Amino acid sequence: MRKLIFSIVILLSSCVKADITPCDVDSYPIKGKKILHHANSFSRPAIYYKQGNTRVIISKEMAIAFVKKNMSDSKDYLAKAKSHIIHSLMEISGAEIIDQSNLQIPLKALVSEELNVAIHVMAGYQELFEGVLFNNEAAVEVDGKLIPETTATYMVGEDPHPIDEFKVVHKLNVVYKNSSVFNKCWLDVK
């Protein structure tokens, strides 16, 4: 839980102009590389995660099934986040393809448990796209064209200027040629 909230704080702080964060560095040692394969089509309705000229696309049915199976509801705030994601997905209809960011809870003016739920909705969508990518089930578009595969790289290194005990940087980058498809970065104590 502590790691998740700290990772989300790092994610949100990237919106604020800063010199350089540990997540901006791409020179950490590579711990693993994997070729990910992608669907050559997708059914609608669907949701997508957009980054630059790329989109990771998942059908509504696949997204709901993944969330039901993989997202925990062991705590009240997790159950509320899971319920929000499933309900927002169920409202998509027809041939729509919706940006997943439009299904999240706006963070502005939220406090305490509401903020906790909203943060876990954000994290839930991130885990959804990461999970379906690594299960080789997502469709991926670059410049509007479906591509058959991407390369995932996992790096681990130490922050040269840590501000607390969270000094180990983990980075996950999924790319196609020079286009970034999906990124995740988190800090840990080990």
C-alpha positions in Angstrom: 0.0 0.0 0.0 2.8 2.4 1.0 4.6 1.6 -2.3 1.5 2.2 -4.4 0.7 5.6 -2.8 4.4 6.7 -3.1 4.4 5.6 -6.8 1.3 7.6 -7.5 2.8 10.6 -5.8 5.8 10.3 -8.1 3.4 9.9 -11.0 1.4 13.0 -10.0 4.5 15.0 -9.3 5.7 14.5 -12.8 3.0 16.9 -13.8 4.9 19.6 -11.9 7.9 21.1 -13.6 11.1 19.8 -11.9 14.7 19.6 -12.8 15.0 15.8 -13.2 13.4 13.0 -11.3 14.7 9.4 -10.9 12.0 8.3 -13.4 13.4 10.6 -16.1 16.7 8.6 -16.2 17.0 5.8 -18.8 20.5 4.6 -17.9 19.7 2.2 -15.1 20.9 -1.4 -15.6 18.6 -3.6 -17.7 17.3 -6.6 -15.6 15.1 -8.1 -18.3 13.8 -7.7 -21.9 10.8 -9.3 -23.4 9.0 -9.2 -26.8 5.3 -8.7 -26.4 2.9 -9.9 -29.0 -0.3 -8.0 -29.8 -3.8 -8.8 -31.2 -4.2 -8.0 -34.9 -7.8 -6.7 -34.2 -10.1 -5.7 -31.3 -13.8 -5.8 -30.6 -15.8 -2.7 -29.7 -16.7 -1.1 -27.5 -13.2 -0.7 -26.2 -11.0 1.5 -24.0 -7.5 2.8 -24.7 -4.4 4.1 -23.0 -2.8 6.8 -25.1 0.8 8.0 -25.0 2.0 10.3 -27.8 1.3 8.6 -31.2 0.4 5.2 -29.6 -2.7 3.6 -28.2 -3.0 0.3 -26.2 -6.6 -0.9 -26.9 -8.6 -3.4 -24.9 -12.2 -4.5 -25.5 -14.8 -3.6 -22.8 -15.4 -7.3 -22.2 -11.7 -8.1 -21.8 -11.3 -5.2 -19.4 -14.2 -6.1 -17.2 -13.1 -9.8 -17.0 -9.5 -8.7 -16.2 -10.6 -6.3 -13.4 -13.0 -8.9 -11.9 -10.4 -11.6 -11.8 -7.3 -9.6 -10.8 -8.2 -6.4 -8.8 -8.4 -7.0 -5.1 -11.4 -5.9 -3.1 -10.1 -7.0 0.3 -10.4 -3.5 1.7 -13.4 -1.1 1.5 -11.5 1.5 -0.6 -10.3 -1.2 -3.0 -13.9 -2.6 -3.3 -15.1 0.9 -4.1 -12.4 1.4 -6.7 -13.0 -1.9 -8.3 -16.8 -1.2 -8.4 -16.2 2.2 -10.0 -14.0 0.7 -12.7 -16.5 -2.1 -13.5 -19.5 0.3 -13.5 -17.8 2.9 -15.7 -16.8 0.1 -18.2 -20.3 -1.3 -18.3 -21.7 2.1 -19.3 -19.6 2.1 -22.6 -21.8 1.0 -25.5 -22.0 0.6 -29.2 -18.8 1.0 -31.2 -17.2 3.5 -28.8 -13.5 3.6 -28.2 -13.0 5.6 -25.0 -9.8 7.1 -23.5 -9.4 5.4 -20.1 -8.5 8.8 -18.5 -12.1 9.9 -19.1 -13.3 7.0 -16.9 -11.2 8.0 -13.9 -12.4 10.0 -10.9 -11.1 13.6 -11.0 -8.7 14.2 -8.1 -9.4 17.9 -7.6 -11.0 18.7 -4.2 -11.1 15.1 -3.0 -10.1 14.3 0.5 -9.4 11.3 2.6 -11.2 8.1 1.5 -12.6 9.6 -1.7 -9.0 10.5 -2.7 -7.8 7.0 -1.7 -10.5 5.5 -3.9 -9.7 7.8 -6.9 -6.0 7.0 -6.6 -6.8 3.2 -6.6 -9.1 3.7 -9.7 -6.1 5.3 -11.4 -3.8 2.5 -10.3 -6.4 -0.1 -11.3 -6.5 1.2 -14.9 -2.7 1.2 -15.0 -2.5 -2.4 -13.8 -5.3 -3.4 -16.3 -3.3 -2.1 -19.3 0.0 -3.5 -18.0 -1.5 -6.9 -17.3 -3.3 -7.2 -20.7 -0.1 -6.1 -22.5 2.0 -8.7 -20.7 -0.6 -11.4 -21.3 -0.2 -10.6 -25.0 -3.9 -9.8 -25.3 -3.9 -6.1 -26.1 -4.1 -4.4 -29.5 -1.4 -1.7 -30.0 -1.7 1.1 -32.5 1.2 3.3 -33.6 0.3 6.2 -35.9 -3.2 4.7 -36.4 -1.9 1.2 -37.5 -2.0 -2.0 -35.5 1.4 -3.4 -34.8 2.2 -7.1 -34.1 4.8 -6.7 -31.3 6.6 -4.3 -28.9 9.7 -4.6 -26.7 9.4 -4.4 -22.9 12.4 -3.4 -20.9 12.7 -3.6 -17.1 15.4 -1.6 -15.4 16.5 -1.3 -11.8 18.9 1.2 -10.4 19.7 3.5 -7.5 18.6 7.1 -7.4 21.8 9.1 -7.1 20.0 11.8 -5.1 17.4 10.1 -2.9 15.2 12.2 -0.6 14.3 9.4 1.7 14.7 5.6 2.1 12.9 5.0 -1.3 16.1 5.0 -3.4 15.8 2.0 -5.6 14.2 2.9 -9.0 12.2 0.4 -11.0 11.3 1.3 -14.6 9.2 -0.6 -17.1 9.2 0.7 -20.7 7.3 -0.8 -23.6 8.3 0.6 -26.9 7.9 0.1 -30.7 10.9 1.4 -32.6 11.2 5.0 -31.3 7.6 5.3 -30.0 6.8 4.8 -26.3 3.7 2.6 -25.8 3.6 2.2 -22.0 5.8 3.3 -19.1 5.7 2.6 -15.4 8.2 3.8 -12.8 8.2 3.3 -9.0 10.6 3.7 -6.1 11.3 1.1 -3.5 13.5 0.6 -0.5 15.1 -2.5 -2.0 
